[in-house]
Amino acid sequence: MVDHQVRAMTWNIWWRFGPRWRERQPGILSTIDRFTPDVVALQEVWSAEGTTQAEQFAAALGYHSTFAAPSYPCAPDPALDPEHVGVELGVALLSRWPIVSVEAVALPSRHRAWDPVALKASVAHPAGPLPIVVACLEHATTYSDDRLAQAAVLADLGTDPVTDGPCPSVVMGDLNAAPDSAVLRPLRDVLIDAWVAGQGAADAITLPSTRPSAPLEAGPELVDQRIDHVFYRPGHEDQLVTVESAMIGGEAVDGVFPSDHRPVICDLRWHDR
């Protein structure tokens, strides 16, 4: 019986928001390098002048990358800073292994003037195709109809029979909802919360109010909650998946916090029964 594994990380890296965004880049890189994930779901990723933040990180770390836009939140319009002009905001995937297929899937959005997307990808894991979905869901709690509808789309993507196979399906991202939120019910109904399966702390927080420039205006439904998630589903009915560890990172690097969010890192291991 052969065991396979993947270390998955998800992290909202705060685009070019906040002061001195360039100073945060080394901390993002060193944090990813420290945890040595196999796949990294990134949210609030910038794209400009023919390159993307994910592409630059991949080049520095020896990973593969892909990017899709637009996502949440909307890039400031009009721009608040000269370095925001013409810069897209999206989601991305870094992978230790080649990314063999990519699809940008439109998410339902009745209340926005743009069509946000989720990134659906397949990675060439040594055991076979590893299906991954990366997303950032609607952040305005006023628009819970969109939040629920978007979570339902992610649940559908994570349970698509087309992706059944030798590896679990993994859905990751900044889902802008606490673990017990009704918004996540479509996902909880059909997928497994890796944090819970890995016995992560019940009081874990990924959007802390203690960070400089913490988005306190987001309110108590999001601030000081675990709103960044890794969900998974076995690749077939006879596959046994365990989560060996669930961690949170994102401490200050050289006195600078890399993001207003903290990353979630989970180790998944699986074999056929």
Secondary structure, 3 states (H helix, E strand, C coil): CCCEEEEEEEEECCCCCCCCHHHHHHHHHHHHHHHCCCEEEEEEEEEECCEEHHHHHHHHHCCEEEEECCCCCCCCCCCCCHHHCCCEEEEEEEECCCEEEEEEEECCCCCCCCCCEEEEEEEEECCEEEEEEEEECCCCHHHHHHHHHHHHHHHHHHCCHHHCCCCCEEEEEECCCCCCCHHHHHHHHHCEEHHHHCCCCCCCCCCCCCCCCCCHHHCCCCCCCCCEEEEEECCCCCEEEEEEEEEECCCCECCECCCCCCCEEEEEEEEEC
